[in-house]
Amino acid sequence: MVMAALADRFGITKLFRANGDVLAMSEFGIDEDDDEPDYRYYDVVQGVAVIPISGTLVQKSGYMRPTCGMTGYDGIRANLSMALDDSSVKAIMLDIDSGGGEVAGCFDLVDAIYSARGKKPIWAVLSEAAYSAAYAIASAADRITVPRTGGTGSVGVICAHVDFSKALAKDGIAVTMIHYGARKADGSEFMPLSDQALARFQADVDELGELFVATVARNRKLSVAKVRGTQASTYLGAAGVAIGFADEVMSPDEAFRSLLAELGD
């Protein structure tokens, strides 16, 4: 049964509140604990801590929940830590719908989730898609479910350099870079990217890409060659299961019921 805390997300029903008190619940007849501790920033639904992960992923948002279209790795890590120590939590559900985000902080969080395996069941329930950094996070869970229209993958790294030098010159604007260190201005948008700078940045991207590939291979028990061979492709629904990037095609509410069944509730 799907608790009202998930209702808006899954489009099933509405939970009406006044002054923080529950006035009406859904037709599913789920009971909710009205005495939620103030320190919790995640919902606990029949013993399952639901940690929302949506929008653009950033290293530090300063918030414990998604806000302004972003989720911070700092908030996810804090919620994970609290849920692992929370005696009322029997399992953790990562509610993911994100196209990815920053590299910084991502893999440390992924390793923390992976290290928590075995302490409590951790499921990544995609409430649509988990791409790139979001998929890195999902891959660390014990189990991944994806809806038929949802997606997984994009195991790759991308960055861009924009050169405004010609546009500025056309407008009669000259920019003089004053710097210490021959490579200090590499990547500046006010000058063309040199071959040497491009090679250096490409090497960094390659190193991060190999880290991503190795991490997913470890988490999903796949060969490095197989993950690398996807070439950062994305996979819709069942195709993600076939490639090994997800375990089952399920709608989010069905996946939640399945997790409760595994817990014996």
Phi, psi and omega in degrees: 000141186263124182285155184298336178300336180258356191296313180299321183296319186266356177070033185263316185199181178240148176249121183262131182230150171220123182055031176087353182266142179284124180259326183212141179246174181284173179293352180284345175070038181274136176268137180241142178283115180282355183255046178297131178299144182295336185282348183282133174246012175232156177273141174250115185244108181046047176087000180252122175278121181259112181255113182281135178225107185213162178074201179285134182265130182232160183295310183225113176257338183081004180237152182273345180229165177304139178209144179053036178076017181226154170230134180265140174300329179298318179291320178298315181297316181296317179296320178299313181300316180293320181294324178295328181267353184280117184293340180275354183260121178261338181206162181236131178243120174271109182270099191250131170209092187205145176270000177115196182174217188289149172285316185305122178088345186294309188286334173294319176295316179302316179295325178294319177294315180300319180292338181277353178303139179095338178283313174211150177301135178235117179247139169260110180255108182280119177267019156176284188227155172222103181243152173053237183302325178294324177288325176304316178295312180301320184297338182281347181285163177294326186213143179236127172244145182226135176290162186297333178260004180273178183216159177224167173107214188063048180278084182196178182228142180218143171214169183219149173240128179250126182254109180264004189301317181291321179296320179293317180298322179298327180269007178076024181252124178248130179248125178254119179274123179246114187210160174249127184102123186301330185259003185300324183268004178304130178092358178298139179284353182268003180212154178299152178279121181287160177300321181294317179294317179301316180297321181292317179292322178297322178297320178295316179297319179298318180296316178294322178298318178294324175297317179298311181301313181296323180293314178295319179301315177297310185296322185259004180056048177245161176285149177301320181299321181292316180293315179299324182294345177289341178052042177064024176292158174251153186229130182271127173046246185298333179296328177292325176293318182298323182279345180101009182272350176213165183259330183199149174272118180210145169291157182303318181292323177295320179295321179296317177299321180295321177295318177298320180296322178295327179281348180089016180265000000 
